[in-house]
Amino acid sequence: MTALRLGTRGSALALAQARWVAERLGEPVEIVEITTAGDRRAGVGDKSRWTGAIEQALTAGDIDLAVHSAKDVPGELAPGTAIVAVPPREDPRDVLVGAESLTALPERARVGTSALRRRAQLLAVRPDLDVVELRGNVDTRLRKLAAGEVDALVLAAAGLRRLGRDDVTYAALEGDVFVPAPGQGCLAVQSHAGRRFGAVCDTDALAALEAERAVVARLGASCHTPVGIHAAGGVVRAFAGLPDGSEWLIDEAPGADALAERMLVAGAADLLARAEAA
């Protein structure tokens, strides 16, 4: 039997995710590591920097499927491809590492993150914080925290869990404002449209991801706009704000279309246009 060629980035987290999927496909799998523009630190600010090279390999026939962190997948996929499976979702929440809670951080504490959404949400709750840009993989960010470059940092719970980092103590960021990134906690299996990988697909996770991506598309959100979307239990929640945390909108509704319409009526398009221009 010819092995399925599964394309992935070569980071520790990407490989852990790819191996998890490969072990559950029920047939031989060859993992193909692909260097993306993001790995070369090119194309900063564009989600396709993490997926473009992998999509090219898929459309060229060099791989049969790809596994991505769903939050890194652009709204527009390569022609002829689709998200054909989403495994069971991991914890979608953001977590604070380095302090037991946001309230425990002293005034002007330095909190590291590279995400505009996280910056906006942190400053919406604690405008006194010094939110600094902190890039790199999970291990790199944890080393920077240990070295004292920041007082705390924000990471995705899912990444820590998939890496088996039980040694890291963290506190979930709770509250209405902390809506996760669309797709956070989900893996997206991309392949040629029409293919099926039912052995790794969870229908609830797939439906949630589709709803979250639909809201993003309706709002016209991009990598340059602070947006959180999360679907669970038949309800979809959204956050949209300015990067400095000075203005934001939060709403929820029983469906992607209803939520997007409510957010647009409330002024989300104008807010996000201002955020992109900031």
TORLUM-165569 format. One line per 3 residues: their letters; for each residue x, y, z of N, C-alpha, C, O. Coordinates in steps of 0.2 Angstrom, whole numbers, plus 5000, padded with zeros to 4 digits. Last residue first. Layout:
BEGIN
a = X Y Z X Y Z X Y Z X Y Z  ...
% end
This chain:
BEGIN
aae = 4976 5258 5060 4980 5260 5066 4987 5259 5065 4991 5260 5070  4969 5252 5050 4973 5258 5048 4977 5261 5054 4981 5265 5053  4963 5242 5056 4968 5240 5051 4972 5246 5049 4978 5245 5047
ara = 4954 5249 5065 4960 5244 5067 4965 5243 5062 4971 5243 5064  4946 5254 5055 4950 5259 5060 4956 5255 5063 4961 5257 5063  4940 5243 5051 4943 5247 5046 4948 5252 5050 4954 5253 5048
lld = 4934 5238 5063 4939 5234 5060 4943 5238 5055 4949 5237 5054  4924 5248 5064 4929 5247 5069 4935 5243 5067 4941 5245 5068  4916 5246 5053 4920 5253 5054 4925 5252 5059 4931 5254 5058
aag = 4912 5233 5055 4915 5235 5049 4920 5241 5050 4925 5241 5048  4904 5235 5067 4910 5231 5067 4915 5232 5061 4921 5233 5062  4892 5241 5070 4898 5245 5068 4904 5241 5068 4909 5244 5068
avl = 4880 5234 5072 4883 5237 5078 4889 5241 5076 4892 5245 5081  4879 5227 5060 4874 5233 5062 4877 5237 5068 4875 5243 5068  4889 5218 5062 4889 5223 5057 4885 5229 5058 4886 5235 5057
mre = 4884 5210 5072 4890 5214 5073 4891 5219 5068 4893 5225 5069  4872 5205 5066 4872 5209 5073 4878 5213 5073 4878 5219 5075  4878 5198 5056 4873 5203 5055 4873 5208 5061 4873 5214 5060
ala = 4885 5188 5063 4889 5193 5058 4884 5199 5057 4887 5204 5057  4875 5181 5070 4880 5185 5073 4884 5190 5069 4884 5196 5071  4868 5176 5059 4864 5180 5064 4870 5184 5067 4869 5190 5068
dag = 4878 5167 5053 4874 5173 5049 4871 5178 5054 4872 5184 5053  4881 5158 5064 4886 5163 5061 4883 5169 5057 4885 5174 5058  4871 5156 5078 4872 5155 5071 4877 5160 5069 4877 5166 5071
pae = 4864 5163 5090 4863 5156 5088 4865 5154 5081 4860 5152 5077  4876 5175 5096 4870 5173 5093 4870 5166 5091 4875 5163 5091  4885 5189 5104 4884 5181 5103 4877 5180 5100 4872 5184 5101
dil = 4897 5201 5106 4891 5199 5105 4890 5191 5104 4896 5188 5103  4907 5216 5108 4906 5209 5110 4899 5207 5109 4894 5211 5111  4919 5228 5103 4912 5225 5102 4912 5218 5104 4916 5214 5102
wes = 4929 5241 5109 4928 5235 5106 4920 5233 5106 4916 5237 5109  4942 5253 5112 4935 5252 5109 4935 5244 5107 4939 5241 5105  4955 5252 5117 4951 5258 5119 4943 5257 5117 4939 5260 5120
gdp = 4965 5243 5114 4960 5241 5119 4955 5246 5121 4951 5246 5125  4973 5245 5103 4975 5248 5110 4970 5247 5115 4970 5249 5121  4967 5239 5092 4973 5236 5095 4975 5239 5102 4978 5235 5106
lga = 4949 5238 5094 4955 5242 5092 4961 5239 5095 4961 5236 5101  4939 5223 5090 4941 5229 5094 4947 5233 5091 4949 5231 5085  4927 5211 5093 4931 5215 5088 4933 5221 5091 4929 5224 5095
far = 4922 5194 5096 4925 5200 5099 4928 5204 5093 4932 5201 5089  4908 5183 5097 4913 5187 5093 4915 5193 5097 4912 5196 5101  4901 5167 5097 4902 5173 5101 4908 5176 5097 4912 5173 5093
vvg = 4887 5156 5094 4894 5159 5091 4895 5166 5095 4890 5170 5095  4880 5141 5100 4880 5148 5101 4887 5151 5098 4892 5147 5099  4880 5127 5100 4875 5131 5097 4875 5138 5097 4871 5142 5094
gaa = 4891 5124 5108 4885 5123 5111 4879 5127 5107 4874 5129 5110  4902 5136 5101 4901 5130 5105 4894 5130 5107 4891 5135 5109  4913 5146 5092 4907 5143 5092 4907 5137 5096 4912 5133 5096
hig = 4921 5162 5092 4921 5155 5095 4914 5152 5095 4909 5156 5097  4933 5174 5087 4926 5171 5086 4927 5164 5089 4931 5160 5088  4941 5190 5088 4940 5183 5091 4933 5180 5089 4928 5184 5090
vpt = 4951 5201 5080 4945 5198 5080 4946 5191 5084 4950 5187 5083  4960 5215 5076 4959 5211 5082 4952 5208 5082 4947 5211 5084  4967 5214 5060 4962 5216 5064 4961 5212 5070 4961 5205 5069
hcs = 4977 5209 5051 4978 5215 5054 4972 5218 5058 4972 5224 5060  4972 5197 5046 4977 5197 5051 4979 5203 5054 4982 5203 5060  4955 5202 5045 4961 5200 5042 4966 5199 5048 4964 5200 5054
agl = 4937 5202 5041 4942 5202 5046 4949 5200 5042 4948 5196 5037  4924 5203 5035 4930 5206 5032 4936 5206 5036 4940 5211 5035  4913 5198 5041 4916 5204 5044 4921 5207 5040 4923 5213 5041
rav = 4912 5186 5033 4907 5191 5033 4909 5198 5036 4907 5203 5033  4923 5179 5037 4922 5181 5030 4917 5187 5030 4918 5192 5026  4921 5177 5051 4927 5181 5049 4926 5183 5042 4927 5189 5040
var = 4910 5169 5050 4909 5175 5053 4915 5180 5051 4914 5186 5049  4915 5157 5044 4910 5161 5040 4909 5168 5043 4908 5173 5039  4924 5153 5053 4927 5155 5047 4922 5159 5043 4923 5164 5040
eae = 4915 5148 5063 4919 5154 5064 4922 5157 5058 4923 5163 5058  4908 5138 5056 4904 5144 5058 4909 5150 5059 4908 5155 5058  4919 5129 5054 4915 5132 5048 4911 5138 5050 4911 5143 5046
laa = 4921 5126 5067 4926 5129 5063 4923 5132 5057 4925 5138 5055  4909 5119 5070 4911 5125 5074 4916 5129 5070 4916 5135 5069  4909 5108 5061 4904 5113 5061 4906 5120 5065 4904 5125 5062
lad = 4921 5102 5066 4921 5104 5059 4915 5109 5059 4917 5115 5055  4917 5098 5079 4923 5103 5078 4923 5106 5071 4924 5112 5070  4906 5089 5076 4905 5096 5080 4911 5101 5079 4909 5107 5078
tdc = 4913 5079 5069 4908 5083 5066 4906 5090 5069 4905 5095 5066  4929 5076 5068 4924 5076 5073 4919 5081 5070 4921 5087 5068  4940 5065 5059 4935 5070 5059 4930 5070 5064 4927 5065 5065
vag = 4948 5054 5057 4951 5059 5061 4946 5065 5061 4948 5070 5064  4941 5045 5049 4944 5043 5055 4947 5048 5059 4947 5047 5065  4937 5052 5037 4933 5052 5043 4936 5049 5049 4933 5050 5054
frr = 4942 5060 5026 4947 5057 5031 4942 5056 5038 4944 5059 5043  4939 5062 5009 4937 5061 5016 4942 5058 5020 4945 5053 5018  4939 5073 4995 4942 5068 4999 4939 5068 5006 4937 5073 5008
gah = 4933 5085 4990 4930 5079 4989 4933 5073 4993 4929 5067 4994  4947 5094 4986 4940 5094 4988 4937 5087 4986 4939 5085 4981  4963 5088 4993 4959 5090 4987 4951 5089 4989 4949 5084 4992
sqv = 4965 5095 5010 4966 5090 5004 4962 5092 4998 4959 5098 4998  4968 5098 5027 4967 5101 5020 4969 5096 5015 4975 5093 5015  4963 5098 5043 4966 5094 5038 4964 5096 5031 4958 5096 5029
alc = 4966 5108 5056 4963 5108 5050 4966 5103 5045 4972 5104 5043  4963 5108 5073 4967 5106 5068 4963 5106 5061 4957 5104 5061  4958 5120 5086 4957 5115 5080 4963 5114 5076 4967 5118 5075
gqg = 4963 5130 5094 4961 5123 5097 4959 5118 5092 4959 5112 5094  4955 5142 5085 4960 5141 5090 4958 5134 5093 4952 5133 5095  4946 5147 5075 4949 5140 5074 4954 5138 5080 4957 5133 5079
pap = 4948 5163 5079 4944 5159 5075 4948 5152 5074 4954 5153 5071  4954 5166 5096 4955 5167 5089 4951 5162 5085 4950 5156 5087  4942 5167 5110 4948 5165 5106 4948 5167 5099 4943 5169 5096
vfv = 4938 5181 5120 4936 5177 5114 4941 5174 5110 4945 5178 5108  4938 5189 5132 4943 5184 5130 4940 5179 5126 4939 5173 5127  4927 5196 5137 4931 5199 5132 4936 5194 5129 4939 5196 5123
dge = 4921 5189 5147 4918 5190 5141 4922 5192 5135 4921 5191 5130  4932 5177 5155 4929 5184 5155 4926 5185 5148 4929 5182 5143  4949 5171 5158 4942 5171 5158 4939 5177 5157 4942 5182 5159
laa = 4963 5163 5153 4960 5170 5153 4953 5170 5152 4950 5168 5147  4970 5151 5164 4966 5153 5158 4963 5160 5159 4961 5162 5164  4986 5150 5169 4980 5152 5171 4976 5154 5165 4978 5158 5161
ytv = 5000 5138 5171 4996 5143 5168 4989 5144 5171 4986 5140 5174  5015 5130 5171 5009 5132 5175 5006 5138 5172 5009 5143 5170  5023 5117 5163 5021 5124 5163 5015 5126 5167 5009 5123 5165
ddr = 5024 5104 5163 5028 5107 5167 5027 5115 5168 5029 5118 5172  5017 5099 5152 5013 5098 5159 5018 5102 5164 5015 5103 5170  5017 5100 5138 5021 5104 5142 5017 5104 5149 5015 5110 5151
glr = 5013 5093 5126 5014 5089 5132 5018 5093 5138 5022 5090 5142  5010 5099 5115 5017 5098 5116 5018 5094 5122 5024 5092 5124  4996 5100 5117 4998 5096 5112 5006 5094 5112 5008 5089 5110
rlg = 4996 5109 5128 4994 5103 5129 4996 5098 5123 4998 5092 5125  5001 5121 5122 5005 5118 5127 5002 5111 5128 5007 5106 5130  4991 5123 5112 4998 5122 5110 5002 5118 5116 5006 5114 5114
aaa = 4979 5125 5119 4980 5119 5115 4987 5118 5113 4989 5112 5113  4981 5137 5126 4981 5131 5130 4982 5125 5125 4986 5120 5127  4992 5149 5118 4986 5145 5117 4987 5139 5122 4992 5135 5122
lvl = 4998 5162 5129 4999 5157 5124 4992 5153 5123 4988 5155 5127  5006 5177 5135 5000 5174 5133 5001 5168 5128 5004 5170 5123  5017 5180 5149 5015 5179 5142 5009 5176 5141 5007 5172 5145
adv = 5026 5191 5160 5021 5185 5159 5020 5185 5151 5022 5190 5148  5036 5199 5160 5034 5197 5167 5029 5191 5166 5028 5187 5170  5050 5197 5149 5043 5199 5150 5042 5196 5157 5045 5192 5160
ega = 5063 5194 5150 5062 5199 5145 5055 5201 5146 5053 5207 5144  5068 5184 5159 5065 5190 5162 5064 5196 5157 5063 5201 5159  5070 5171 5155 5076 5176 5155 5074 5183 5158 5078 5187 5159
alk = 5058 5165 5155 5062 5163 5160 5068 5168 5161 5071 5169 5166  5053 5172 5143 5050 5173 5150 5054 5171 5156 5055 5175 5160  5061 5166 5134 5062 5173 5135 5058 5175 5142 5060 5180 5145
rlr = 5057 5153 5135 5064 5154 5137 5065 5162 5138 5068 5164 5143  5044 5154 5130 5045 5152 5137 5052 5153 5140 5053 5155 5146  5047 5157 5117 5044 5162 5121 5045 5160 5129 5045 5165 5133
tdv = 5054 5145 5113 5057 5151 5113 5054 5157 5117 5057 5160 5121  5043 5136 5114 5049 5135 5119 5053 5142 5119 5056 5144 5124  5034 5141 5105 5032 5140 5112 5038 5140 5116 5039 5144 5121
ngr = 5043 5152 5093 5039 5146 5095 5038 5146 5102 5040 5150 5106  5041 5170 5091 5045 5163 5092 5040 5158 5093 5034 5159 5095  5039 5186 5099 5038 5181 5093 5042 5175 5095 5046 5175 5100
lev = 5031 5198 5106 5036 5193 5108 5034 5187 5103 5029 5184 5103  5028 5215 5110 5028 5210 5104 5033 5205 5106 5039 5206 5107  5020 5219 5125 5026 5220 5121 5025 5214 5116 5023 5208 5117
vdl = 5010 5229 5135 5010 5223 5131 5015 5224 5125 5015 5228 5121  5010 5234 5150 5014 5236 5144 5014 5229 5140 5018 5225 5141  4994 5239 5157 4999 5234 5155 5004 5237 5150 5001 5241 5145
dpr = 4983 5248 5159 4990 5250 5162 4996 5245 5160 5001 5247 5161  4972 5242 5155 4975 5247 5150 4982 5249 5153 4985 5252 5149  4965 5227 5156 4971 5231 5160 4974 5236 5156 4980 5234 5153
val = 4955 5225 5147 4954 5223 5154 4959 5227 5158 4957 5229 5164  4960 5230 5135 4953 5231 5136 4952 5230 5144 4948 5234 5147  4973 5224 5135 4972 5231 5136 4965 5233 5138 4964 5238 5141
lqa = 4969 5211 5131 4973 5212 5137 4972 5220 5139 4970 5221 5145  4963 5213 5119 4959 5210 5124 4962 5212 5131 4959 5213 5136  4973 5218 5111 4967 5222 5112 4963 5219 5118 4961 5224 5122
rrr = 4983 5207 5112 4984 5214 5114 4978 5218 5116 4977 5221 5121  4975 5197 5105 4977 5196 5112 4979 5203 5115 4977 5205 5121  4974 5203 5092 4968 5201 5096 4970 5201 5104 4966 5204 5108
las = 4988 5203 5088 4984 5210 5089 4978 5208 5094 4976 5212 5098  5000 5193 5095 4994 5194 5092 4990 5200 5094 4990 5202 5099  5012 5191 5102 5013 5194 5095 5006 5195 5091 5006 5197 5086
tgv = 5016 5195 5119 5012 5192 5114 5013 5195 5107 5015 5201 5106  5020 5198 5136 5022 5196 5129 5017 5193 5125 5014 5188 5127  5019 5211 5147 5016 5205 5145 5017 5204 5137 5016 5208 5133
rar = 5025 5219 5160 5027 5218 5153 5024 5211 5152 5026 5206 5154  5016 5230 5171 5019 5223 5170 5020 5222 5162 5015 5224 5159  5009 5241 5176 5014 5242 5170 5018 5235 5169 5024 5235 5166
epl = 5006 5234 5191 5005 5240 5187 5011 5240 5182 5016 5240 5184  5008 5216 5193 5008 5223 5195 5007 5228 5190 5007 5226 5184  4996 5203 5192 5001 5207 5189 5002 5214 5191 4996 5217 5192
atl = 4984 5198 5197 4990 5197 5201 4996 5201 5198 5001 5202 5202  4975 5200 5187 4974 5204 5193 4980 5204 5197 4982 5209 5201  4978 5189 5179 4979 5196 5177 4979 5201 5182 4983 5205 5182
sea = 4986 5176 5188 4980 5179 5185 4982 5186 5183 4987 5188 5185  4998 5171 5191 4992 5166 5193 4986 5169 5190 4981 5166 5190  5011 5171 5179 5007 5174 5184 5000 5170 5185 4998 5167 5181
gvl = 5016 5164 5169 5021 5168 5173 5017 5172 5178 5021 5175 5182  5004 5164 5156 5010 5160 5159 5014 5165 5163 5016 5170 5160  4987 5163 5153 4993 5167 5155 4998 5163 5159 4996 5159 5163
vdr = 4979 5157 5138 4981 5156 5145 4987 5161 5146 4991 5163 5142  4965 5155 5128 4971 5158 5129 4973 5157 5137 4968 5157 5141  4955 5140 5124 4957 5146 5127 4964 5149 5127 4968 5145 5126
pde = 4951 5128 5118 4952 5134 5114 4955 5140 5117 4956 5145 5114  4957 5112 5120 4955 5118 5124 4957 5124 5120 4962 5125 5118  4954 5104 5104 4958 5104 5110 4955 5111 5114 4951 5115 5111
rpp = 4942 5095 5095 4945 5101 5097 4948 5101 5104 4946 5098 5108  4944 5081 5084 4941 5084 5090 4945 5090 5093 4951 5090 5093  4949 5086 5067 4949 5082 5073 4946 5085 5079 4944 5091 5079
vav = 4942 5089 5053 4944 5093 5059 4943 5088 5064 4938 5086 5066  4943 5088 5035 4942 5085 5041 4945 5090 5047 4950 5093 5046  4945 5096 5024 4941 5090 5023 4940 5086 5030 4936 5082 5030
iat = 4945 5111 5017 4946 5108 5024 4942 5102 5024 4936 5103 5025  4951 5109 5000 4946 5111 5005 4948 5108 5012 4953 5104 5012  4955 5114 4983 4957 5111 4990 4951 5113 4994 4947 5118 4993
gpa = 4953 5121 4971 4953 5113 4971 4954 5110 4978 4954 5104 4978  4964 5134 4975 4959 5131 4971 4959 5124 4971 4965 5121 4971  4968 5137 4993 4971 5135 4986 4965 5132 4982 4961 5128 4984
leg = 4956 5147 5002 4961 5141 5001 4963 5140 4994 4960 5143 4989  4954 5161 5011 4953 5158 5004 4958 5153 5004 4964 5154 5005  4957 5163 5025 4950 5162 5023 4949 5159 5016 4944 5155 5015
pvd = 4971 5154 5030 4968 5160 5027 4961 5158 5025 4959 5152 5025  4975 5146 5045 4973 5145 5039 4969 5151 5036 4964 5153 5039  4978 5147 5059 4983 5150 5054 4981 5149 5047 4984 5151 5042
kas = 4969 5140 5066 4969 5148 5066 4974 5151 5062 4974 5157 5061  4972 5127 5064 4966 5130 5060 4966 5138 5060 4964 5141 5055  4987 5121 5060 4983 5124 5066 4978 5128 5062 4980 5133 5058
hva = 4986 5108 5047 4988 5115 5050 4985 5116 5056 4980 5113 5058  4991 5096 5037 4988 5097 5043 4991 5104 5046 4997 5105 5046  4987 5089 5021 4991 5094 5025 4988 5095 5032 4981 5094 5032
ldi = 4989 5077 5008 4985 5080 5013 4990 5084 5017 4996 5083 5017  4998 5072 4999 4991 5071 4998 4986 5074 5003 4981 5075 5001  5011 5081 4990 5008 5078 4996 5001 5077 4994 4998 5079 4990
dga = 5013 5085 4977 5019 5082 4980 5017 5079 4987 5021 5075 4990  5004 5090 4969 5004 5083 4969 5009 5080 4973 5011 5074 4973  5002 5104 4968 5007 5101 4964 5007 5093 4964 5010 5090 4960
tla = 4994 5106 4979 4991 5107 4972 4996 5104 4967 4993 5102 4961  5003 5103 4989 4997 5100 4989 4994 5100 4982 4992 5095 4979  5013 5113 4988 5015 5106 4987 5009 5101 4986 5009 5096 4983
qei = 5005 5124 4990 5008 5123 4984 5010 5116 4983 5009 5113 4977  5002 5122 5003 4997 5122 4998 5000 5121 4991 4997 5117 4987  5015 5125 5009 5011 5118 5010 5006 5117 5005 5005 5112 5002
agt = 5017 5138 5006 5021 5133 5003 5018 5126 5003 5019 5122 4999  5006 5144 5013 5007 5144 5006 5011 5139 5003 5009 5136 4998  5005 5144 5027 5002 5138 5024 5004 5138 5016 5003 5133 5013
wrs = 5011 5154 5033 5012 5148 5037 5009 5142 5033 5011 5136 5034  5008 5165 5025 5016 5163 5026 5017 5157 5030 5022 5154 5029  4995 5167 5025 4997 5162 5020 5005 5161 5021 5007 5156 5018
kdg = 4993 5177 5035 4992 5170 5037 4995 5165 5032 4997 5160 5034  5004 5190 5036 5000 5187 5031 4999 5180 5033 5004 5176 5034  5014 5195 5044 5007 5198 5045 5002 5195 5040 4996 5197 5040
vga = 5028 5193 5034 5025 5195 5041 5019 5198 5040 5018 5202 5036  5035 5187 5024 5028 5188 5023 5025 5189 5030 5019 5187 5031  5048 5178 5033 5046 5182 5027 5038 5182 5027 5035 5178 5030
rrd = 5054 5169 5041 5052 5175 5044 5051 5180 5038 5053 5186 5038  5054 5156 5037 5060 5160 5035 5059 5167 5037 5063 5171 5036  5042 5152 5042 5048 5149 5045 5054 5153 5043 5059 5153 5047
gat = 5034 5159 5033 5034 5161 5040 5040 5158 5044 5043 5161 5048  5036 5152 5022 5038 5159 5022 5039 5161 5029 5043 5165 5031  5040 5135 5027 5036 5140 5024 5039 5147 5025 5044 5148 5028
tie = 5046 5119 5023 5048 5126 5026 5044 5131 5023 5043 5131 5016  5039 5104 5027 5040 5109 5022 5041 5116 5025 5038 5117 5030  5040 5086 5029 5042 5093 5032 5043 5098 5027 5047 5097 5022
vie = 5029 5074 5028 5034 5078 5024 5034 5085 5027 5030 5088 5027  5027 5058 5034 5026 5065 5035 5032 5068 5031 5038 5067 5032  5017 5045 5027 5024 5048 5027 5023 5055 5028 5020 5059 5025
vpe = 5007 5032 5033 5008 5039 5032 5015 5041 5032 5019 5039 5036  4996 5018 5031 5003 5021 5031 5003 5028 5029 5000 5030 5025  4980 5020 5040 4984 5018 5034 4991 5021 5035 4993 5026 5038
glr = 4974 5027 5051 4972 5020 5049 4976 5017 5043 4974 5012 5040  4975 5039 5056 4972 5038 5049 4970 5031 5047 4966 5030 5043  4981 5041 5068 4974 5039 5068 4971 5038 5061 4965 5037 5061
eav = 4994 5045 5066 4993 5039 5070 4986 5037 5070 4984 5031 5071  4992 5057 5059 4995 5051 5056 4993 5045 5059 4992 5040 5056  4988 5066 5070 4983 5064 5064 4986 5058 5061 4982 5053 5060
wra = 5000 5066 5077 4994 5064 5081 4989 5062 5075 4985 5057 5076  5009 5071 5068 5010 5064 5071 5003 5061 5074 5001 5056 5073  5004 5084 5067 5004 5080 5061 5005 5072 5063 5001 5068 5061
qal = 5007 5089 5080 5000 5089 5077 4999 5084 5072 4995 5080 5071  5021 5088 5081 5017 5084 5086 5009 5083 5083 5006 5078 5084  5024 5096 5070 5026 5089 5070 5022 5085 5075 5019 5080 5073
ala = 5020 5109 5076 5017 5106 5070 5018 5099 5069 5014 5095 5066  5028 5109 5087 5021 5109 5088 5018 5106 5082 5013 5102 5082  5041 5110 5082 5039 5105 5086 5032 5104 5087 5029 5098 5087
sgr = 5040 5113 5064 5041 5115 5071 5039 5110 5075 5035 5105 5073  5039 5111 5050 5044 5107 5054 5045 5109 5061 5049 5106 5065  5023 5109 5043 5029 5113 5045 5033 5109 5049 5031 5104 5052
tgl = 5017 5096 5032 5017 5100 5038 5023 5104 5039 5028 5103 5036  5009 5083 5023 5013 5089 5023 5012 5093 5029 5006 5094 5032  5009 5066 5020 5006 5072 5024 5011 5077 5025 5016 5077 5028
rla = 5005 5055 5009 5011 5060 5011 5007 5065 5014 5003 5069 5011  5001 5038 5012 4999 5045 5011 5005 5049 5013 5008 5049 5018  5010 5024 5004 5009 5028 5010 5006 5035 5008 5008 5038 5003
tm = 5003 5011 4996 5007 5017 4995 5005 5022 5001 4999 5022 5003  5004 4994 5000 5000 5000 5000 5004 5006 5000 5009 5007 5004
% end
